[in-house]
Structures are given as C-alpha cells and as structure tokens.
Amino acid sequence: MTTLDRLNDVFREVFDDDNMSVTRATSASTVEGWDSITHVTLMVNVEKAFGIRFSSAQIASLKNVGELVDLIETKTKA
Amino acid sequence: MLSIQGIADYPALGRLLELQLRLWPDHERFLSMRFAAANLAFADRVAALAERVTDDLERVATDYRWLCERMSDEELHFRRTGSYRLTTFEEANREVYSNAEYMQRYMNGVLLSHVWWDNHARVMEYYANSFLAKNREGYRHLEIGPGHGLLLYFAASDPRCSAATGWDVSETSIGATRGMLDRLGITRPVQLVRQNLFDASSSEARFDSIVISEVCEHLENPKLALEQLRTRLAPGGRIFVNVPINSPAPDHIYLLKTPEEGIQLVRDAGFEVESSVLFPMTGFNEQRARKMTVTISCVVVGTV
C-alpha cells in the first residue's frame, strides 16, 4: 500500500466521503470543506495514522497532497 | 480580489478589508466565507469603531494575523489532545497577562476578530441589538472585564442606560478601556473600577444588566464567578453570558465541550435561563460545528 493510498483512507475518514480519491495535485482549493480547521484535523489524523508528528510550520506550509506525501515519507524513513 | 456584493455601501468595511487582504492575501478564502451571508451594515459599524480607536490600523491588522497564528498553534494542541494547553490562571498569567507586548498584540487581534470572525461579530450584534434592547428603561449596567471597550461602548451610548460600569482586576486594562471609550466619543460618565468580582465586601452595588463576555473560559472556577454576579443582579435584572465552546486560545483554561455545558453552567450558578443562542465559527453551521467539535460561541441570558 503506497503512502498515497494510506493517505486516501485518512482523507475519506476526515471528509466522511468513501468515494473520495486524492492525487498529488489535490489541494485545499480543490476540495470542498477543506478549511483551516479541517486542515488541522486532517494533519492530526495523518500524524496518528503514520505515527509521526508535524511542526506548526510544516502544517502551515503544505501546498498540496504531493508535498504531504513527500513530508510523510521523509519522516517515516528518518 | 475578494468581491462582496454591496460592499460599496459600506466604506469602513471596504477600507478595512482592503488593508487586511493587502497584509494577508491568503486570508481571502476565509473572509469570503465570512461575508457570504453576513450583516454588512453591522460589520461596517464595527469596522468604523475599529478605525476610531487606533492611530495604527495597519499594526492592528498585522496583529490580527499574528493572533490567528497563535490560535492555530493552540488548535493543533487541542486536536491532538482534546484539551486546552493551559489549565491554571497562574500559567496564563505567566505566558500572557504579565507580558505587556503579547497582551497588546492579543488585544489588537481580538479587536478585529469582531469584524472578521462570524461568531464574534454575531455575538456583538445580538448583544447590541437584542439583549440591551430588552433591558428595562433606565437600566444600570455592569460589564466584567470590558477589555477593548466595544461592548461597554454600546451600553454607554444607549440612551436607555442610566449608568454604565466596568470592573477589571487590571489597572492597565482599565486604562486601555478608558482610552478606547474616549476615542469612541463617550462623554457621559462611565465608572471603570479596579474591582475583583469575588470580593463581595468592597461593593454593594446592584445592576439591572450584567455582561460577562469571553471571561468564563479564562477562569479556573467560572461557576463561582457567576454565583457572585447573581448576587449583584437587581430583581428583574438580566445577565448576558458569552462563553466559547471548544475554543483553544493562548489564555483559555476552562474547557466547555458542548453548548449544553455552557447553558448548564449558568443554571448551576442559580440563574433561570431566559434564552440561549449559539453562534458557530466562520464557515460552519451548528450541526457541522458540533460534529467537528469546533468553536461555538454560546450566549446565555439569565435572570434571577
């Protein structure tokens, strides 16, 4: 299971949408309901799913799912 | 550029919006949600007041962004743990209240939150247009912790209010409130007193209208504070309690997890509940706010 696949599961749970399918290009501007609160909730759920921890700066700087995937893989390989 | 239908009729709001977005372009999406179905007239009124209380609106707007960033840090902790980061007054005093620069930036940010945050704006509108209007003619008014002075301004400028008083434990805050009221053109006497509401022996004053807004979540024992205020309410008097639910902030220490807990807090202090109104944070309706445990401003009007 790829990182993107596992992330997709997290997105489906947070957005309560079993049909959701994210790509590396997916961003807050392309997903309805992805506001600042949802973003923090999403990040905390990602932390729990992958056993990692983000800094506030990292959470604020992410531009799309692709950057999130890259950050997760950096942290999980560290 | 954000386009709000009818904004041309509200020049103060338009100016403030232009300034805020120049300083923080990424806030456009949030402000678009804010003004999707907002009362532009009241927002313009508050924006005009904000323009009057400061000589450096750019600094205030910069501090608003700073406040949002601090709130994001607290939100992250809250989402991770389900609790507020601080739990004692001593911690909040050490990190926030005793830091004059931090407090100034915080108060600047809170000032503009009453224009930019849906829940804060709607609470203020409800207070000004509904709560005060139902007070009896000649009401004697008390606000606990008047801070930026905007709520006290609405009471002090109400011709139906015979006397307006503010209590605060901080002489610095009292000075700031006095300055705000002066700049807002309040010429009638407003009694601003350094008074701890828990100190019953120093005052026997009674009031027909009391407001305690965004104070309870800063206290270790808000029920005790409300019980003290019940003894200050004259027969037939009304209290306006505004407490945020699930609202992580740098100096919030008392967590209420549901609106029902907020309403029960007022009942437990011995008040009859005249009414309660909920104002979810920007971009949320009540149902979604409850589901996602995001901030809801809970207003409870109590009587004795």
Interface residues (C-beta under 8 A of the other chain):
Chain A: S29 D35 S36 I37 T38 V40 T41 M43 V44 E47 S56 I59 A60
Chain B: R29 F30 M33 E69 S72 D73 E75 L76 R79 R80 M281 G283 F284 M292 V294
